[in-house]
Amino acid sequence: MAMPITALKLPAALEEFVASQVREGAYRSREAAIVAAVLHQKRRAEQLAWLRSEVQKGLDSGLADELDINRVIRRGRRRLAARARRARS
C-alpha cells in the first residue's frame, strides 16, 4: 500500500536535530525519524486521554470515605501473615 506523500518543512534547529539523529544511526532516514516522532506523539495523546478518563471516573465516583489507617494496617498485617503461612506450607 503506497503511503501518501506529505511535504514537511521544519525550523532549522529541528531539521538539524533530525539530521543528527539520522547521522548517529538512530533512524535510517529523515522520514523514519519524523514517523517515529508522530507515533510517539500519538501514543502520548492516547495515554493522556486515558489518564483524563481515569481521573474523571474518580471524580465522578464521589467523595472518598474517611481513611482509617489502623484498619489499613491491620488488613496489611493479616495479608502478610497469610502470605507467610502459604510460604511455609
PyMOL Python script that loads the backbone (N, CA, C, O; Angstrom):
from pymol import cmd

cmd.read_pdbstr("""\
ATOM      1  N   MET A   1       0.859  -1.170   0.000  1.00  0.00           N
ATOM      2  CA  MET A   1       0.000   0.000   0.000  1.00  0.00           C
ATOM      3  C   MET A   1       0.904   1.231   0.000  1.00  0.00           C
ATOM      4  O   MET A   1       1.780   1.361   0.855  1.00  0.00           O
ATOM      5  N   ALA A   2       0.697   2.113  -0.935  1.00  0.00           N
ATOM      6  CA  ALA A   2       1.507   3.326  -1.043  1.00  0.00           C
ATOM      7  C   ALA A   2       1.075   4.329   0.021  1.00  0.00           C
ATOM      8  O   ALA A   2      -0.112   4.521   0.282  1.00  0.00           O
ATOM      9  N   MET A   3       2.068   4.955   0.618  1.00  0.00           N
ATOM     10  CA  MET A   3       1.779   5.972   1.623  1.00  0.00           C
ATOM     11  C   MET A   3       1.674   7.320   0.925  1.00  0.00           C
ATOM     12  O   MET A   3       2.414   7.590  -0.020  1.00  0.00           O
ATOM     13  N   PRO A   4       0.758   8.166   1.385  1.00  0.00           N
ATOM     14  CA  PRO A   4       0.669   9.497   0.793  1.00  0.00           C
ATOM     15  C   PRO A   4       1.939  10.286   1.096  1.00  0.00           C
ATOM     16  O   PRO A   4       2.564  10.110   2.142  1.00  0.00           O
ATOM     17  N   ILE A   5       2.303  11.147   0.172  1.00  0.00           N
ATOM     18  CA  ILE A   5       3.490  11.975   0.353  1.00  0.00           C
ATOM     19  C   ILE A   5       3.059  13.288   0.978  1.00  0.00           C
ATOM     20  O   ILE A   5       2.156  13.962   0.483  1.00  0.00           O
ATOM     21  N   THR A   6       3.713  13.639   2.066  1.00  0.00           N
ATOM     22  CA  THR A   6       3.430  14.883   2.754  1.00  0.00           C
ATOM     23  C   THR A   6       4.721  15.680   2.839  1.00  0.00           C
ATOM     24  O   THR A   6       5.708  15.218   3.412  1.00  0.00           O
ATOM     25  N   ALA A   7       4.713  16.862   2.278  1.00  0.00           N
ATOM     26  CA  ALA A   7       5.886  17.726   2.384  1.00  0.00           C
ATOM     27  C   ALA A   7       5.887  18.356   3.767  1.00  0.00           C
ATOM     28  O   ALA A   7       4.849  18.788   4.270  1.00  0.00           O
ATOM     29  N   LEU A   8       7.053  18.400   4.367  1.00  0.00           N
ATOM     30  CA  LEU A   8       7.138  18.926   5.716  1.00  0.00           C
ATOM     31  C   LEU A   8       8.381  19.788   5.821  1.00  0.00           C
ATOM     32  O   LEU A   8       9.499  19.320   5.610  1.00  0.00           O
ATOM     33  N   LYS A   9       8.172  21.037   6.145  1.00  0.00           N
ATOM     34  CA  LYS A   9       9.293  21.954   6.338  1.00  0.00           C
ATOM     35  C   LYS A   9       9.431  22.210   7.831  1.00  0.00           C
ATOM     36  O   LYS A   9       8.501  22.677   8.488  1.00  0.00           O
ATOM     37  N   LEU A  10      10.605  21.897   8.349  1.00  0.00           N
ATOM     38  CA  LEU A  10      10.869  22.074   9.770  1.00  0.00           C
ATOM     39  C   LEU A  10      11.710  23.314   9.991  1.00  0.00           C
ATOM     40  O   LEU A  10      12.472  23.711   9.110  1.00  0.00           O
ATOM     41  N   PRO A  11      11.582  23.934  11.159  1.00  0.00           N
ATOM     42  CA  PRO A  11      12.516  25.014  11.505  1.00  0.00           C
ATOM     43  C   PRO A  11      13.945  24.465  11.468  1.00  0.00           C
ATOM     44  O   PRO A  11      14.165  23.273  11.682  1.00  0.00           O
ATOM     45  N   ALA A  12      14.904  25.337  11.199  1.00  0.00           N
ATOM     46  CA  ALA A  12      16.297  24.921  11.020  1.00  0.00           C
ATOM     47  C   ALA A  12      16.813  24.091  12.193  1.00  0.00           C
ATOM     48  O   ALA A  12      17.493  23.088  11.979  1.00  0.00           O
ATOM     49  N   ALA A  13      16.507  24.487  13.417  1.00  0.00           N
ATOM     50  CA  ALA A  13      17.011  23.761  14.583  1.00  0.00           C
ATOM     51  C   ALA A  13      16.456  22.341  14.632  1.00  0.00           C
ATOM     52  O   ALA A  13      17.183  21.407  14.970  1.00  0.00           O
ATOM     53  N   LEU A  14      15.184  22.168  14.300  1.00  0.00           N
ATOM     54  CA  LEU A  14      14.600  20.826  14.295  1.00  0.00           C
ATOM     55  C   LEU A  14      15.131  20.008  13.129  1.00  0.00           C
ATOM     56  O   LEU A  14      15.365  18.807  13.268  1.00  0.00           O
ATOM     57  N   GLU A  15      15.323  20.644  11.988  1.00  0.00           N
ATOM     58  CA  GLU A  15      15.879  19.944  10.822  1.00  0.00           C
ATOM     59  C   GLU A  15      17.273  19.419  11.161  1.00  0.00           C
ATOM     60  O   GLU A  15      17.616  18.292  10.803  1.00  0.00           O
ATOM     61  N   GLU A  16      18.071  20.228  11.846  1.00  0.00           N
ATOM     62  CA  GLU A  16      19.414  19.790  12.235  1.00  0.00           C
ATOM     63  C   GLU A  16      19.342  18.656  13.249  1.00  0.00           C
ATOM     64  O   GLU A  16      20.144  17.723  13.193  1.00  0.00           O
ATOM     65  N   PHE A  17      18.397  18.725  14.169  1.00  0.00           N
ATOM     66  CA  PHE A  17      18.243  17.640  15.141  1.00  0.00           C
ATOM     67  C   PHE A  17      17.903  16.333  14.433  1.00  0.00           C
ATOM     68  O   PHE A  17      18.498  15.295  14.721  1.00  0.00           O
ATOM     69  N   VAL A  18      16.954  16.382  13.512  1.00  0.00           N
ATOM     70  CA  VAL A  18      16.570  15.181  12.762  1.00  0.00           C
ATOM     71  C   VAL A  18      17.774  14.654  11.990  1.00  0.00           C
ATOM     72  O   VAL A  18      18.042  13.452  11.997  1.00  0.00           O
ATOM     73  N   ALA A  19      18.494  15.544  11.331  1.00  0.00           N
ATOM     74  CA  ALA A  19      19.673  15.129  10.557  1.00  0.00           C
ATOM     75  C   ALA A  19      20.715  14.477  11.472  1.00  0.00           C
ATOM     76  O   ALA A  19      21.335  13.483  11.093  1.00  0.00           O
ATOM     77  N   SER A  20      20.908  15.027  12.664  1.00  0.00           N
ATOM     78  CA  SER A  20      21.898  14.453  13.581  1.00  0.00           C
ATOM     79  C   SER A  20      21.456  13.058  14.040  1.00  0.00           C
ATOM     80  O   SER A  20      22.290  12.168  14.204  1.00  0.00           O
ATOM     81  N   GLN A  21      20.167  12.869  14.244  1.00  0.00           N
ATOM     82  CA  GLN A  21      19.663  11.553  14.642  1.00  0.00           C
ATOM     83  C   GLN A  21      19.901  10.519  13.544  1.00  0.00           C
ATOM     84  O   GLN A  21      20.237   9.369  13.824  1.00  0.00           O
ATOM     85  N   VAL A  22      19.725  10.939  12.296  1.00  0.00           N
ATOM     86  CA  VAL A  22      19.975  10.037  11.168  1.00  0.00           C
ATOM     87  C   VAL A  22      21.473   9.759  11.064  1.00  0.00           C
ATOM     88  O   VAL A  22      21.874   8.610  10.877  1.00  0.00           O
ATOM     89  N   ARG A  23      22.299  10.787  11.180  1.00  0.00           N
ATOM     90  CA  ARG A  23      23.760  10.600  11.106  1.00  0.00           C
ATOM     91  C   ARG A  23      24.258   9.654  12.189  1.00  0.00           C
ATOM     92  O   ARG A  23      25.143   8.834  11.943  1.00  0.00           O
ATOM     93  N   GLU A  24      23.693   9.766  13.386  1.00  0.00           N
ATOM     94  CA  GLU A  24      24.119   8.927  14.513  1.00  0.00           C
ATOM     95  C   GLU A  24      23.560   7.510  14.435  1.00  0.00           C
ATOM     96  O   GLU A  24      23.910   6.657  15.250  1.00  0.00           O
ATOM     97  N   GLY A  25      22.699   7.261  13.463  1.00  0.00           N
ATOM     98  CA  GLY A  25      22.168   5.916  13.280  1.00  0.00           C
ATOM     99  C   GLY A  25      20.917   5.613  14.068  1.00  0.00           C
ATOM    100  O   GLY A  25      20.467   4.467  14.089  1.00  0.00           O
ATOM    101  N   ALA A  26      20.344   6.604  14.715  1.00  0.00           N
ATOM    102  CA  ALA A  26      19.115   6.364  15.478  1.00  0.00           C
ATOM    103  C   ALA A  26      17.954   6.037  14.544  1.00  0.00           C
ATOM    104  O   ALA A  26      17.044   5.295  14.914  1.00  0.00           O
ATOM    105  N   TYR A  27      17.987   6.586  13.344  1.00  0.00           N
ATOM    106  CA  TYR A  27      16.946   6.346  12.337  1.00  0.00           C
ATOM    107  C   TYR A  27      17.609   6.160  10.987  1.00  0.00           C
ATOM    108  O   TYR A  27      18.691   6.695  10.748  1.00  0.00           O
ATOM    109  N   ARG A  28      16.967   5.402  10.097  1.00  0.00           N
ATOM    110  CA  ARG A  28      17.561   5.135   8.792  1.00  0.00           C
ATOM    111  C   ARG A  28      17.365   6.275   7.810  1.00  0.00           C
ATOM    112  O   ARG A  28      18.064   6.365   6.800  1.00  0.00           O
ATOM    113  N   SER A  29      16.398   7.158   8.116  1.00  0.00           N
ATOM    114  CA  SER A  29      16.137   8.266   7.203  1.00  0.00           C
ATOM    115  C   SER A  29      15.413   9.385   7.943  1.00  0.00           C
ATOM    116  O   SER A  29      14.926   9.209   9.060  1.00  0.00           O
ATOM    117  N   ARG A  30      15.359  10.533   7.290  1.00  0.00           N
ATOM    118  CA  ARG A  30      14.616  11.676   7.831  1.00  0.00           C
ATOM    119  C   ARG A  30      13.154  11.286   8.037  1.00  0.00           C
ATOM    120  O   ARG A  30      12.542  11.608   9.056  1.00  0.00           O
ATOM    121  N   GLU A  31      12.614  10.584   7.042  1.00  0.00           N
ATOM    122  CA  GLU A  31      11.207  10.178   7.113  1.00  0.00           C
ATOM    123  C   GLU A  31      10.953   9.259   8.307  1.00  0.00           C
ATOM    124  O   GLU A  31       9.949   9.395   9.007  1.00  0.00           O
ATOM    125  N   ALA A  32      11.878   8.318   8.532  1.00  0.00           N
ATOM    126  CA  ALA A  32      11.710   7.386   9.658  1.00  0.00           C
ATOM    127  C   ALA A  32      11.732   8.139  10.990  1.00  0.00           C
ATOM    128  O   ALA A  32      10.974   7.813  11.903  1.00  0.00           O
ATOM    129  N   ALA A  33      12.592   9.136  11.097  1.00  0.00           N
ATOM    130  CA  ALA A  33      12.666   9.922  12.326  1.00  0.00           C
ATOM    131  C   ALA A  33      11.368  10.683  12.555  1.00  0.00           C
ATOM    132  O   ALA A  33      10.870  10.752  13.679  1.00  0.00           O
ATOM    133  N   ILE A  34      10.826  11.249  11.495  1.00  0.00           N
ATOM    134  CA  ILE A  34       9.591  12.026  11.615  1.00  0.00           C
ATOM    135  C   ILE A  34       8.409  11.109  11.918  1.00  0.00           C
ATOM    136  O   ILE A  34       7.548  11.456  12.727  1.00  0.00           O
ATOM    137  N   VAL A  35       8.359   9.936  11.272  1.00  0.00           N
ATOM    138  CA  VAL A  35       7.288   8.971  11.565  1.00  0.00           C
ATOM    139  C   VAL A  35       7.366   8.558  13.034  1.00  0.00           C
ATOM    140  O   VAL A  35       6.337   8.480  13.706  1.00  0.00           O
ATOM    141  N   ALA A  36       8.572   8.293  13.543  1.00  0.00           N
ATOM    142  CA  ALA A  36       8.735   7.907  14.951  1.00  0.00           C
ATOM    143  C   ALA A  36       8.244   9.017  15.874  1.00  0.00           C
ATOM    144  O   ALA A  36       7.604   8.744  16.890  1.00  0.00           O
ATOM    145  N   ALA A  37       8.542  10.269  15.522  1.00  0.00           N
ATOM    146  CA  ALA A  37       8.104  11.392  16.356  1.00  0.00           C
ATOM    147  C   ALA A  37       6.580  11.500  16.370  1.00  0.00           C
ATOM    148  O   ALA A  37       5.981  11.747  17.417  1.00  0.00           O
ATOM    149  N   VAL A  38       5.964  11.317  15.218  1.00  0.00           N
ATOM    150  CA  VAL A  38       4.499  11.401  15.143  1.00  0.00           C
ATOM    151  C   VAL A  38       3.867  10.238  15.905  1.00  0.00           C
ATOM    152  O   VAL A  38       2.879  10.433  16.613  1.00  0.00           O
ATOM    153  N   LEU A  39       4.420   9.035  15.769  1.00  0.00           N
ATOM    154  CA  LEU A  39       3.891   7.888  16.517  1.00  0.00           C
ATOM    155  C   LEU A  39       4.040   8.096  18.021  1.00  0.00           C
ATOM    156  O   LEU A  39       3.145   7.753  18.794  1.00  0.00           O
ATOM    157  N   HIS A  40       5.164   8.653  18.424  1.00  0.00           N
ATOM    158  CA  HIS A  40       5.370   8.948  19.842  1.00  0.00           C
ATOM    159  C   HIS A  40       4.306   9.930  20.338  1.00  0.00           C
ATOM    160  O   HIS A  40       3.719   9.735  21.403  1.00  0.00           O
ATOM    161  N   GLN A  41       4.069  10.963  19.574  1.00  0.00           N
ATOM    162  CA  GLN A  41       3.064  11.965  19.965  1.00  0.00           C
ATOM    163  C   GLN A  41       1.664  11.346  20.004  1.00  0.00           C
ATOM    164  O   GLN A  41       0.857  11.677  20.873  1.00  0.00           O
ATOM    165  N   LYS A  42       1.384  10.447  19.057  1.00  0.00           N
ATOM    166  CA  LYS A  42       0.078   9.764  19.033  1.00  0.00           C
ATOM    167  C   LYS A  42      -0.102   8.928  20.297  1.00  0.00           C
ATOM    168  O   LYS A  42      -1.151   8.983  20.939  1.00  0.00           O
ATOM    169  N   ARG A  43       0.930   8.148  20.654  1.00  0.00           N
ATOM    170  CA  ARG A  43       0.843   7.332  21.883  1.00  0.00           C
ATOM    171  C   ARG A  43       0.682   8.219  23.112  1.00  0.00           C
ATOM    172  O   ARG A  43      -0.100   7.908  24.010  1.00  0.00           O
ATOM    173  N   ARG A  44       1.417   9.312  23.148  1.00  0.00           N
ATOM    174  CA  ARG A  44       1.323  10.232  24.281  1.00  0.00           C
ATOM    175  C   ARG A  44      -0.081  10.809  24.401  1.00  0.00           C
ATOM    176  O   ARG A  44      -0.623  10.909  25.502  1.00  0.00           O
ATOM    177  N   ALA A  45      -0.674  11.191  23.264  1.00  0.00           N
ATOM    178  CA  ALA A  45      -2.039  11.729  23.271  1.00  0.00           C
ATOM    179  C   ALA A  45      -3.033  10.669  23.741  1.00  0.00           C
ATOM    180  O   ALA A  45      -3.968  10.978  24.480  1.00  0.00           O
ATOM    181  N   GLU A  46      -2.833   9.416  23.314  1.00  0.00           N
ATOM    182  CA  GLU A  46      -3.723   8.329  23.740  1.00  0.00           C
ATOM    183  C   GLU A  46      -3.589   8.088  25.241  1.00  0.00           C
ATOM    184  O   GLU A  46      -4.591   7.888  25.927  1.00  0.00           O
ATOM    185  N   GLN A  47      -2.356   8.104  25.756  1.00  0.00           N
ATOM    186  CA  GLN A  47      -2.141   7.907  27.184  1.00  0.00           C
ATOM    187  C   GLN A  47      -2.757   9.051  27.984  1.00  0.00           C
ATOM    188  O   GLN A  47      -3.352   8.825  29.038  1.00  0.00           O
ATOM    189  N   LEU A  48      -2.620  10.257  27.494  1.00  0.00           N
ATOM    190  CA  LEU A  48      -3.191  11.413  28.181  1.00  0.00           C
ATOM    191  C   LEU A  48      -4.716  11.331  28.193  1.00  0.00           C
ATOM    192  O   LEU A  48      -5.350  11.651  29.198  1.00  0.00           O
ATOM    193  N   ALA A  49      -5.301  10.904  27.079  1.00  0.00           N
ATOM    194  CA  ALA A  49      -6.759  10.746  27.022  1.00  0.00           C
ATOM    195  C   ALA A  49      -7.213   9.686  28.025  1.00  0.00           C
ATOM    196  O   ALA A  49      -8.221   9.866  28.709  1.00  0.00           O
ATOM    197  N   TRP A  50      -6.457   8.565  28.113  1.00  0.00           N
ATOM    198  CA  TRP A  50      -6.802   7.519  29.077  1.00  0.00           C
ATOM    199  C   TRP A  50      -6.698   8.063  30.498  1.00  0.00           C
ATOM    200  O   TRP A  50      -7.583   7.830  31.321  1.00  0.00           O
ATOM    201  N   LEU A  51      -5.615   8.790  30.787  1.00  0.00           N
ATOM    202  CA  LEU A  51      -5.425   9.329  32.129  1.00  0.00           C
ATOM    203  C   LEU A  51      -6.542  10.297  32.494  1.00  0.00           C
ATOM    204  O   LEU A  51      -7.070  10.247  33.605  1.00  0.00           O
ATOM    205  N   ARG A  52      -6.903  11.170  31.572  1.00  0.00           N
ATOM    206  CA  ARG A  52      -8.005  12.101  31.838  1.00  0.00           C
ATOM    207  C   ARG A  52      -9.305  11.348  32.105  1.00  0.00           C
ATOM    208  O   ARG A  52     -10.085  11.726  32.978  1.00  0.00           O
ATOM    209  N   SER A  53      -9.528  10.281  31.345  1.00  0.00           N
ATOM    210  CA  SER A  53     -10.730   9.470  31.540  1.00  0.00           C
ATOM    211  C   SER A  53     -10.734   8.833  32.929  1.00  0.00           C
ATOM    212  O   SER A  53     -11.763   8.816  33.605  1.00  0.00           O
ATOM    213  N   GLU A  54      -9.583   8.311  33.353  1.00  0.00           N
ATOM    214  CA  GLU A  54      -9.495   7.687  34.676  1.00  0.00           C
ATOM    215  C   GLU A  54      -9.687   8.708  35.783  1.00  0.00           C
ATOM    216  O   GLU A  54     -10.350   8.424  36.781  1.00  0.00           O
ATOM    217  N   VAL A  55      -9.116   9.890  35.618  1.00  0.00           N
ATOM    218  CA  VAL A  55      -9.301  10.948  36.615  1.00  0.00           C
ATOM    219  C   VAL A  55     -10.770  11.325  36.695  1.00  0.00           C
ATOM    220  O   VAL A  55     -11.312  11.508  37.785  1.00  0.00           O
ATOM    221  N   GLN A  56     -11.415  11.440  35.537  1.00  0.00           N
ATOM    222  CA  GLN A  56     -12.834  11.791  35.527  1.00  0.00           C
ATOM    223  C   GLN A  56     -13.668  10.722  36.217  1.00  0.00           C
ATOM    224  O   GLN A  56     -14.604  11.042  36.951  1.00  0.00           O
ATOM    225  N   LYS A  57     -13.335   9.442  35.986  1.00  0.00           N
ATOM    226  CA  LYS A  57     -14.047   8.359  36.672  1.00  0.00           C
ATOM    227  C   LYS A  57     -13.922   8.523  38.185  1.00  0.00           C
ATOM    228  O   LYS A  57     -14.893   8.347  38.921  1.00  0.00           O
ATOM    229  N   GLY A  58     -12.716   8.861  38.636  1.00  0.00           N
ATOM    230  CA  GLY A  58     -12.507   9.071  40.064  1.00  0.00           C
ATOM    231  C   GLY A  58     -13.326  10.228  40.585  1.00  0.00           C
ATOM    232  O   GLY A  58     -13.938  10.134  41.649  1.00  0.00           O
ATOM    233  N   LEU A  59     -13.342  11.324  39.839  1.00  0.00           N
ATOM    234  CA  LEU A  59     -14.131  12.478  40.258  1.00  0.00           C
ATOM    235  C   LEU A  59     -15.620  12.154  40.270  1.00  0.00           C
ATOM    236  O   LEU A  59     -16.350  12.576  41.168  1.00  0.00           O
ATOM    237  N   ASP A  60     -16.063  11.403  39.266  1.00  0.00           N
ATOM    238  CA  ASP A  60     -17.483  11.050  39.174  1.00  0.00           C
ATOM    239  C   ASP A  60     -17.917  10.064  40.244  1.00  0.00           C
ATOM    240  O   ASP A  60     -19.108   9.951  40.532  1.00  0.00           O
ATOM    241  N   SER A  61     -16.964   9.345  40.839  1.00  0.00           N
ATOM    242  CA  SER A  61     -17.330   8.321  41.819  1.00  0.00           C
ATOM    243  C   SER A  61     -17.751   8.922  43.161  1.00  0.00           C
ATOM    244  O   SER A  61     -18.274   8.216  44.024  1.00  0.00           O
ATOM    245  N   GLY A  62     -17.526  10.201  43.330  1.00  0.00           N
ATOM    246  CA  GLY A  62     -17.962  10.856  44.562  1.00  0.00           C
ATOM    247  C   GLY A  62     -16.849  10.964  45.580  1.00  0.00           C
ATOM    248  O   GLY A  62     -15.703  10.591  45.328  1.00  0.00           O
ATOM    249  N   LEU A  63     -17.212  11.477  46.717  1.00  0.00           N
ATOM    250  CA  LEU A  63     -16.243  11.687  47.775  1.00  0.00           C
ATOM    251  C   LEU A  63     -15.765  10.362  48.348  1.00  0.00           C
ATOM    252  O   LEU A  63     -16.526   9.397  48.428  1.00  0.00           O
ATOM    253  N   ALA A  64     -14.519  10.325  48.739  1.00  0.00           N
ATOM    254  CA  ALA A  64     -13.948   9.130  49.346  1.00  0.00           C
ATOM    255  C   ALA A  64     -14.419   9.013  50.788  1.00  0.00           C
ATOM    256  O   ALA A  64     -14.735  10.010  51.437  1.00  0.00           O
ATOM    257  N   ASP A  65     -14.460   7.781  51.275  1.00  0.00           N
ATOM    258  CA  ASP A  65     -14.748   7.564  52.689  1.00  0.00           C
ATOM    259  C   ASP A  65     -13.541   8.024  53.498  1.00  0.00           C
ATOM    260  O   ASP A  65     -12.435   8.152  52.971  1.00  0.00           O
ATOM    261  N   GLU A  66     -13.768   8.268  54.766  1.00  0.00           N
ATOM    262  CA  GLU A  66     -12.667   8.653  55.627  1.00  0.00           C
ATOM    263  C   GLU A  66     -11.715   7.478  55.778  1.00  0.00           C
ATOM    264  O   GLU A  66     -12.149   6.337  55.936  1.00  0.00           O
ATOM    265  N   LEU A  67     -10.437   7.752  55.729  1.00  0.00           N
ATOM    266  CA  LEU A  67      -9.413   6.713  55.818  1.00  0.00           C
ATOM    267  C   LEU A  67      -9.169   6.351  57.273  1.00  0.00           C
ATOM    268  O   LEU A  67      -8.860   7.211  58.098  1.00  0.00           O
ATOM    269  N   ASP A  68      -9.311   5.070  57.576  1.00  0.00           N
ATOM    270  CA  ASP A  68      -8.999   4.555  58.912  1.00  0.00           C
ATOM    271  C   ASP A  68      -7.662   3.834  58.800  1.00  0.00           C
ATOM    272  O   ASP A  68      -7.617   2.655  58.449  1.00  0.00           O
ATOM    273  N   ILE A  69      -6.579   4.537  59.097  1.00  0.00           N
ATOM    274  CA  ILE A  69      -5.239   3.995  58.902  1.00  0.00           C
ATOM    275  C   ILE A  69      -5.001   2.740  59.737  1.00  0.00           C
ATOM    276  O   ILE A  69      -4.285   1.837  59.304  1.00  0.00           O
ATOM    277  N   ASN A  70      -5.584   2.675  60.912  1.00  0.00           N
ATOM    278  CA  ASN A  70      -5.411   1.479  61.744  1.00  0.00           C
ATOM    279  C   ASN A  70      -6.042   0.260  61.090  1.00  0.00           C
ATOM    280  O   ASN A  70      -5.509  -0.846  61.183  1.00  0.00           O
ATOM    281  N   ARG A  71      -7.156   0.458  60.439  1.00  0.00           N
ATOM    282  CA  ARG A  71      -7.815  -0.639  59.722  1.00  0.00           C
ATOM    283  C   ARG A  71      -6.942  -1.097  58.548  1.00  0.00           C
ATOM    284  O   ARG A  71      -6.821  -2.294  58.288  1.00  0.00           O
ATOM    285  N   VAL A  72      -6.348  -0.155  57.856  1.00  0.00           N
ATOM    286  CA  VAL A  72      -5.451  -0.485  56.737  1.00  0.00           C
ATOM    287  C   VAL A  72      -4.255  -1.284  57.240  1.00  0.00           C
ATOM    288  O   VAL A  72      -3.866  -2.276  56.623  1.00  0.00           O
ATOM    289  N   ILE A  73      -3.677  -0.862  58.345  1.00  0.00           N
ATOM    290  CA  ILE A  73      -2.517  -1.562  58.911  1.00  0.00           C
ATOM    291  C   ILE A  73      -2.899  -2.980  59.330  1.00  0.00           C
ATOM    292  O   ILE A  73      -2.163  -3.928  59.056  1.00  0.00           O
ATOM    293  N   ARG A  74      -4.047  -3.128  59.993  1.00  0.00           N
ATOM    294  CA  ARG A  74      -4.494  -4.476  60.407  1.00  0.00           C
ATOM    295  C   ARG A  74      -4.686  -5.378  59.192  1.00  0.00           C
ATOM    296  O   ARG A  74      -4.278  -6.539  59.199  1.00  0.00           O
ATOM    297  N   ARG A  75      -5.306  -4.836  58.157  1.00  0.00           N
ATOM    298  CA  ARG A  75      -5.535  -5.615  56.934  1.00  0.00           C
ATOM    299  C   ARG A  75      -4.196  -6.023  56.310  1.00  0.00           C
ATOM    300  O   ARG A  75      -4.035  -7.162  55.872  1.00  0.00           O
ATOM    301  N   GLY A  76      -3.252  -5.108  56.270  1.00  0.00           N
ATOM    302  CA  GLY A  76      -1.933  -5.418  55.724  1.00  0.00           C
ATOM    303  C   GLY A  76      -1.220  -6.493  56.516  1.00  0.00           C
ATOM    304  O   GLY A  76      -0.581  -7.377  55.945  1.00  0.00           O
ATOM    305  N   ARG A  77      -1.328  -6.418  57.812  1.00  0.00           N
ATOM    306  CA  ARG A  77      -0.681  -7.421  58.661  1.00  0.00           C
ATOM    307  C   ARG A  77      -1.314  -8.796  58.459  1.00  0.00           C
ATOM    308  O   ARG A  77      -0.615  -9.809  58.442  1.00  0.00           O
ATOM    309  N   ARG A  78      -2.644  -8.828  58.306  1.00  0.00           N
ATOM    310  CA  ARG A  78      -3.320 -10.108  58.046  1.00  0.00           C
ATOM    311  C   ARG A  78      -2.861 -10.694  56.718  1.00  0.00           C
ATOM    312  O   ARG A  78      -2.617 -11.896  56.613  1.00  0.00           O
ATOM    313  N   ARG A  79      -2.745  -9.846  55.710  1.00  0.00           N
ATOM    314  CA  ARG A  79      -2.317 -10.324  54.393  1.00  0.00           C
ATOM    315  C   ARG A  79      -0.875 -10.835  54.443  1.00  0.00           C
ATOM    316  O   ARG A  79      -0.552 -11.856  53.834  1.00  0.00           O
ATOM    317  N   LEU A  80      -0.022 -10.131  55.161  1.00  0.00           N
ATOM    318  CA  LEU A  80       1.367 -10.567  55.302  1.00  0.00           C
ATOM    319  C   LEU A  80       1.453 -11.907  56.020  1.00  0.00           C
ATOM    320  O   LEU A  80       2.214 -12.788  55.621  1.00  0.00           O
ATOM    321  N   ALA A  81       0.668 -12.053  57.080  1.00  0.00           N
ATOM    322  CA  ALA A  81       0.668 -13.305  57.839  1.00  0.00           C
ATOM    323  C   ALA A  81       0.169 -14.454  56.967  1.00  0.00           C
ATOM    324  O   ALA A  81       0.721 -15.553  57.015  1.00  0.00           O
ATOM    325  N   ALA A  82      -0.860 -14.210  56.181  1.00  0.00           N
ATOM    326  CA  ALA A  82      -1.390 -15.255  55.300  1.00  0.00           C
ATOM    327  C   ALA A  82      -0.345 -15.643  54.253  1.00  0.00           C
ATOM    328  O   ALA A  82      -0.194 -16.822  53.930  1.00  0.00           O
ATOM    329  N   ARG A  83       0.365 -14.665  53.730  1.00  0.00           N
ATOM    330  CA  ARG A  83       1.400 -14.945  52.738  1.00  0.00           C
ATOM    331  C   ARG A  83       2.520 -15.775  53.373  1.00  0.00           C
ATOM    332  O   ARG A  83       3.040 -16.703  52.753  1.00  0.00           O
ATOM    333  N   ALA A  84       2.887 -15.437  54.608  1.00  0.00           N
ATOM    334  CA  ALA A  84       3.942 -16.194  55.301  1.00  0.00           C
ATOM    335  C   ALA A  84       3.490 -17.626  55.554  1.00  0.00           C
ATOM    336  O   ALA A  84       4.281 -18.560  55.420  1.00  0.00           O
ATOM    337  N   ARG A  85       2.204 -17.807  55.925  1.00  0.00           N
ATOM    338  CA  ARG A  85       1.696 -19.169  56.138  1.00  0.00           C
ATOM    339  C   ARG A  85       1.748 -19.990  54.856  1.00  0.00           C
ATOM    340  O   ARG A  85       2.121 -21.163  54.874  1.00  0.00           O
ATOM    341  N   ARG A  86       1.366 -19.361  53.737  1.00  0.00           N
ATOM    342  CA  ARG A  86       1.403 -20.077  52.445  1.00  0.00           C
ATOM    343  C   ARG A  86       2.829 -20.434  52.059  1.00  0.00           C
ATOM    344  O   ARG A  86       3.058 -21.496  51.480  1.00  0.00           O
ATOM    345  N   ALA A  87       3.775 -19.590  52.358  1.00  0.00           N
ATOM    346  CA  ALA A  87       5.177 -19.831  52.015  1.00  0.00           C
ATOM    347  C   ALA A  87       5.748 -21.006  52.829  1.00  0.00           C
ATOM    348  O   ALA A  87       6.599 -21.750  52.342  1.00  0.00           O
ATOM    349  N   ARG A  88       5.277 -21.160  54.057  1.00  0.00           N
ATOM    350  CA  ARG A  88       5.768 -22.247  54.911  1.00  0.00           C
ATOM    351  C   ARG A  88       5.157 -23.577  54.537  1.00  0.00           C
ATOM    352  O   ARG A  88       5.747 -24.625  54.801  1.00  0.00           O
ATOM    353  N   SER A  89       3.979 -23.557  53.923  1.00  0.00           N
ATOM    354  CA  SER A  89       3.318 -24.851  53.639  1.00  0.00           C
ATOM    355  C   SER A  89       3.644 -25.374  52.275  1.00  0.00           C
ATOM    356  O   SER A  89       3.168 -26.443  51.894  1.00  0.00           O
TER     357      SER A  89
END
""", "prot")
cmd.dss("prot")
cmd.show_as("cartoon", "prot")
cmd.util.cbc("prot")
cmd.orient("prot")
